[in-house]
């Protein structure tokens, strides 16, 4: 156990200081880092003089009377002046975000398809910054709203910055960037009253979704569990657009980029997400910070889907259409690397807020396709940074590359570089700062052959707006389909215009008649009897979230609440807590108060256990599971309505619940339903009933640290942790038990 503690301390130290080997970007940022806790640091003005008083404005006053303030007080004026100008324009979309530093490593070279060093040099460790975000909400909105999540990665490569500006969903609402203003205007708060915030549950959004039918595939993804992820660390990342990879022979392949989380893909249930938006609106950003700080570093496998140019027309969809996926059953993903986040930001504004991404930021060996959405993004992203950060935004510490930067760009607001020399143009008589030949590393555009007429036109395949929406819905598991129905029912319940709701039911008939009928019943719209489009039942397993699970069951970084009061069983409490820590889970003790709580039989003159939080300060929504040890304390807990609610709510949110000894009675109080089974208080048998794991008598061997997370084990801790690793017990929902509990 001591070695485990030492290991975790080392992980925490690494999380605070970065990876064990200092990378190039951290060394670069060190030039601009200052530590406010350094005792040598004293208060100064921005112009460098030491400040003796930062509390009182200079006035004409006496001991008896306060007089007028003086404009000559430059120190006071500077302090207010700087405060008045602290804010910059927030992003129009992706305003609310969180980010972290990390590293990218290859375990397989892709030199057969690209000359990009970052993708073919397996000896490299490339620094990265990854920013997660919601799309629609303002910077002050909640983390857990139903929305697409941004997944934007900046690779600080030896050849320059490479940005993958993606999302957690592989498709988008529009095929052409021309429609982006309309899309976002429809989703943002309605113009007449500025509501709702960070929600799509309103007339304008669904009006646009119906009238702009190419959005159909994307809104199905957004209304699935993908729209309410459990954690940024449990989301996939997708480049969305189609790029090109070009190898040293000049051969081009089309490519899509993928990030697969090693923890698996997991989501909230809707009631849980709704409550968290109010109870802890910063849940996702705190979750990311906590995991890195505790040394359980988030990781994603990095993969590429590649297609030879000759295969561009081999599919029933256009591979350049951003509203379509390339099913991995048809185009396998080749996993070649790993991205790890291992350092939290030092300061939110200068790093997470000021980082700026651009889809046009690529390095030699990576090029653009004719994806019309990508083409427009390449133009737009440069423009959007100007309004937020100014023309010299790429000189900001978080944005500047780690490789040498030299050109003839000059001046502009916020310029940092000081350029020595007598020329600032090319060609010049000194041949200073010349272009670089492709053979020496200069970027060379792919010589694509283009033929056609100048028209506002797309291919015929772009006009199929429903086939992949059908395939997505067909591919979902029963509980995922049920969640889509509930989500659409909620959204349309908030649309007051009957034209909007009736049209959307019509659109759902184009996807699946049973889906349209179920949503129509909830929305109070006449039940349709005829499908709009034929559905051939085609499906791809990889489209379901259930396809994306860890190779081995894990509870790493899972938050587990242990509920105790005076008189708890110390054997069960200490045994479970130690086992959870050994598996890199995060146990939290929750008690009636944040003062000492004593075990059964413990002398109250002792130290006791100090809870991390109390019952009213936290809720079950903030944890992945709850455990209640037996002991005399159960009598008091059974009399507390809030504790009963903790258990009922966790049950309703399909979470694993563990209880031993007399605590079984408490769990029965909360969720004793037809079909539920519990262990008897005097039995050593382990009973697993819909993810509620109970055992009567406890022994030290019941709480071993060497956990074997397998279904059907005879050991309590094995069975309990296995259920935590499964994230949710959806059988509890599908068998109707969830809806029988008030939570």
PyMOL commands that set and color helices and strands:
alter all, ss='L'
color gray80, all
select helices_A, chain A and resi 2-17+24-32+74-84+117-120+177-187+203-211+213-222+225-228+232-234+270-279+283-293+309-311+348-353+372-389+393-395+438-440+460-463+467-475+478-493+498-509+513-523+541-543+545-547+570-582+620-622+633-637+641-652+663-671+700-703+716-725+730-734+738-740
alter helices_A, ss='H'
color red, helices_A
select strands_A, chain A and resi 97-106+126-134+149-157+160-167+237-238+243-246+252-261+299-308+334-344+366-368+559-563+586-591+596-597+609-610+613-614+625-628+656-660+686-689+692-695
alter strands_A, ss='S'
color yellow, strands_A
deselect
rebuild
show_as cartoon
